Amino acid sequence: MKVMKKRGFCQLLLITALLVGSATLFFVIGALGPPSSRVTYHHFHTCVVPSAGGHIWDPTYELINDESCNKIGRHLEMEAKATLKDYPLQNILFYTQIPYIKDHVMSRLFQHLITDLGIQFSSTDYIRRLMDYGLNMLRFEVALGYRDAVQGPWHRMARANVTRTLRCQLNNWGYLSCDHLPFFELGSCHHKQYLVNLVFPSLPLGNSLKEFSGLAPVSKLTTYVMHQSIGFTRLWLALKSVCCPVTALALVWFLRRAAAAVSTSLIEKSLAFLGTCLVLYNVPLELLSLFFDCPWLLVANDFRQGLFIAALFSFWVIFVGEHKPQEDGAVKSHIGHYWRQIGVVAVTCVFLFVYEFCERGIQAVYPFYSLWSNWLSTAIAVSYTH
């Protein structure tokens, strides 16, 4: 008997040492490993074309880049700033290429693209008048294209009429500035290059005040691109590829031990469910994005993470409940005894998934959608997060 107890104690020490050592190793890798994300910014170029809106909506028109602008229009960067208000907005098209350097290409190891739109206005007087008149809605037409060869043709990916809410305030230096606007989000970075065309059908105060006519209010347009770094993605996929089979083997071992027992307790059943969710979460689905276009990958990862968190909270509810002494001598060995606590966990996770699916689920087919585009959806999003 003493030998059995000593052997069990040694096994417990060995398992504890392995868990602590693994956790320490993961912390060290996270601290010394490559940064998880990277942010780059790309300035928009300006092109004067006969019908800027047509290039957004008419499928017979090609998307505008440097080469096509030189063929059918002309660049506006070399024009005097004072003449910007003399051009009709309908003939002014903004374009930018991602990545910004023409010969560079995107990597599928970037996993996803999240972009913001930064607008720099020409004067604080214009921003102040927008705030005074309550004109905080900015509307523009945008088209997104891609190509898989550096010199290949561009293909349309998405197009939309977009409305965003301007949020302007005094910064730390006492100047009026506006926050970046949500632009578009791609669940996978499958193509080598992307091209954005943007047109303003109208600008606030442009039709009522002559000094703000045309493109005069806008001095610079920039998009900020965020994605995972290549080094982080490689490390993340390597860790998941190692941890997935290890956790799967541990789960199989535990299930075989539980099946050999005379009876299985509620804690063991909940632990088996938690282990199953952990194995599912560790499956390296991201490897699919290296070969296929997977715009749904962000939603799938969020669903797996939410399922694991729900299983973890449910396990702790059952674990604490089963070890808590009952004053009335009742035996709480059935899942029905915890329906209130587990119900709260389930309802919370369902609401969070609905919130996530309302944005990223729609972005899988419509990348320009944003919950923060107007005050109503923003209020709903804030109510979910609080």
CORHU-V533788 format. One record per residue. RES is the residue in one small letter. PHI is phi in whole degrees, 0 to 359 (* if undefined). Layout:
res:RES phi:PHI
res:RES phi:PHI
This chain:
res:m phi:*
res:k phi:296
res:v phi:296
res:m phi:296
res:k phi:296
res:k phi:295
res:r phi:294
res:g phi:296
res:f phi:293
res:c phi:295
res:q phi:297
res:l phi:296
res:l phi:296
res:l phi:295
res:i phi:296
res:t phi:298
res:a phi:296
res:l phi:294
res:l phi:294
res:v phi:295
res:g phi:295
res:s phi:294
res:a phi:298
res:t phi:297
res:l phi:298
res:f phi:295
res:f phi:296
res:v phi:295
res:i phi:297
res:g phi:295
res:a phi:283
res:l phi:261
res:g phi:285
res:p phi:291
res:p phi:297
res:s phi:284
res:s phi:222
res:r phi:219
res:v phi:237
res:t phi:233
res:y phi:237
res:h phi:227
res:h phi:281
res:f phi:278
res:h phi:268
res:t phi:239
res:c phi:228
res:v phi:265
res:v phi:231
res:p phi:300
res:s phi:218
res:a phi:293
res:g phi:296
res:g phi:296
res:h phi:289
res:i phi:277
res:w phi:256
res:d phi:277
res:p phi:293
res:t phi:281
res:y phi:272
res:e phi:275
res:l phi:293
res:i phi:269
res:n phi:226
res:d phi:300
res:e phi:294
res:s phi:290
res:c phi:295
res:n phi:293
res:k phi:278
res:i phi:248
res:g phi:208
res:r phi:209
res:h phi:285
res:l phi:257
res:e phi:298
res:m phi:275
res:e phi:282
res:a phi:293
res:k phi:297
res:a phi:291
res:t phi:269
res:l phi:298
res:k phi:287
res:d phi:276
res:y phi:266
res:p phi:294
res:l phi:299
res:q phi:295
res:n phi:253
res:i phi:248
res:l phi:235
res:f phi:263
res:y phi:214
res:t phi:208
res:q phi:245
res:i phi:240
res:p phi:287
res:y phi:292
res:i phi:280
res:k phi:299
res:d phi:278
res:h phi:275
res:v phi:228
res:m phi:279
res:s phi:248
res:r phi:292
res:l phi:288
res:f phi:293
res:q phi:74
res:h phi:206
res:l phi:231
res:i phi:237
res:t phi:236
res:d phi:240
res:l phi:248
res:g phi:252
res:i phi:244
res:q phi:255
res:f phi:275
res:s phi:285
res:s phi:210
res:t phi:289
res:d phi:297
res:y phi:295
res:i phi:297
res:r phi:296
res:r phi:291
res:l phi:300
res:m phi:291
res:d phi:293
res:y phi:270
res:g phi:71
res:l phi:266
res:n phi:251
res:m phi:258
res:l phi:247
res:r phi:242
res:f phi:206
res:e phi:255
res:v phi:219
res:a phi:228
res:l phi:239
res:g phi:230
res:y phi:212
res:r phi:207
res:d phi:252
res:a phi:221
res:v phi:299
res:q phi:250
res:g phi:277
res:p phi:284
res:w phi:270
res:h phi:241
res:r phi:290
res:m phi:247
res:a phi:199
res:r phi:209
res:a phi:194
res:n phi:267
res:v phi:244
res:t phi:236
res:r phi:230
res:t phi:262
res:l phi:281
res:r phi:237
res:c phi:246
res:q phi:201
res:l phi:287
res:n phi:271
res:n phi:293
res:w phi:261
res:g phi:85
res:y phi:256
res:l phi:280
res:s phi:216
res:c phi:247
res:d phi:291
res:h phi:294
res:l phi:256
res:p phi:299
res:f phi:252
res:f phi:210
res:e phi:220
res:l phi:246
res:g phi:286
res:s phi:212
res:c phi:257
res:h phi:270
res:h phi:256
res:k phi:280
res:q phi:219
res:y phi:233
res:l phi:228
res:v phi:243
res:n phi:246
res:l phi:220
res:v phi:225
res:f phi:262
res:p phi:298
res:s phi:199
res:l phi:240
res:p phi:304
res:l phi:71
res:g phi:292
res:n phi:271
res:s phi:258
res:l phi:241
res:k phi:294
res:e phi:292
res:f phi:248
res:s phi:280
res:g phi:62
res:l phi:262
res:a phi:302
res:p phi:293
res:v phi:260
res:s phi:255
res:k phi:203
res:l phi:231
res:t phi:223
res:t phi:245
res:y phi:253
res:v phi:250
res:m phi:242
res:h phi:204
res:q phi:288
res:s phi:281
res:i phi:296
res:g phi:297
res:f phi:294
res:t phi:296
res:r phi:298
res:l phi:296
res:w phi:297
res:l phi:293
res:a phi:294
res:l phi:295
res:k phi:292
res:s phi:293
res:v phi:276
res:c phi:288
res:c phi:298
res:p phi:294
res:v phi:295
res:t phi:292
res:a phi:294
res:l phi:295
res:a phi:296
res:l phi:293
res:v phi:297
res:w phi:300
res:f phi:293
res:l phi:296
res:r phi:293
res:r phi:294
res:a phi:291
res:a phi:291
res:a phi:283
res:a phi:286
res:v phi:295
res:s phi:220
res:t phi:250
res:s phi:280
res:l phi:294
res:i phi:296
res:e phi:295
res:k phi:295
res:s phi:293
res:l phi:292
res:a phi:295
res:f phi:294
res:l phi:297
res:g phi:296
res:t phi:297
res:c phi:294
res:l phi:293
res:v phi:298
res:l phi:298
res:y phi:290
res:n phi:275
res:v phi:298
res:p phi:284
res:l phi:298
res:e phi:300
res:l phi:297
res:l phi:297
res:s phi:291
res:l phi:283
res:f phi:237
res:f phi:231
res:d phi:279
res:c phi:236
res:p phi:293
res:w phi:273
res:l phi:294
res:l phi:297
res:v phi:294
res:a phi:296
res:n phi:294
res:d phi:295
res:f phi:295
res:r phi:296
res:q phi:295
res:g phi:296
res:l phi:296
res:f phi:294
res:i phi:296
res:a phi:297
res:a phi:295
res:l phi:294
res:f phi:296
res:s phi:296
res:f phi:298
res:w phi:292
res:v phi:299
res:i phi:290
res:f phi:298
res:v phi:292
res:g phi:295
res:e phi:287
res:h phi:262
res:k phi:280
res:p phi:294
res:q phi:263
res:e phi:292
res:d phi:270
res:g phi:76
res:a phi:289
res:v phi:257
res:k phi:255
res:s phi:243
res:h phi:234
res:i phi:297
res:g phi:296
res:h phi:290
res:y phi:246
res:w phi:296
res:r phi:292
res:q phi:295
res:i phi:291
res:g phi:298
res:v phi:297
res:v phi:298
res:a phi:295
res:v phi:296
res:t phi:298
res:c phi:294
res:v phi:295
res:f phi:296
res:l phi:294
res:f phi:292
res:v phi:298
res:y phi:299
res:e phi:292
res:f phi:290
res:c phi:296
res:e phi:255
res:r phi:289
res:g phi:295
res:i phi:288
res:q phi:295
res:a phi:296
res:v phi:245
res:y phi:221
res:p phi:295
res:f phi:271
res:y phi:288
res:s phi:210
res:l phi:293
res:w phi:263
res:s phi:282
res:n phi:213
res:w phi:291
res:l phi:291
res:s phi:293
res:t phi:296
res:a phi:297
res:i phi:293
res:a phi:296
res:v phi:295
res:s phi:295
res:y phi:292
res:t phi:285
res:h phi:254
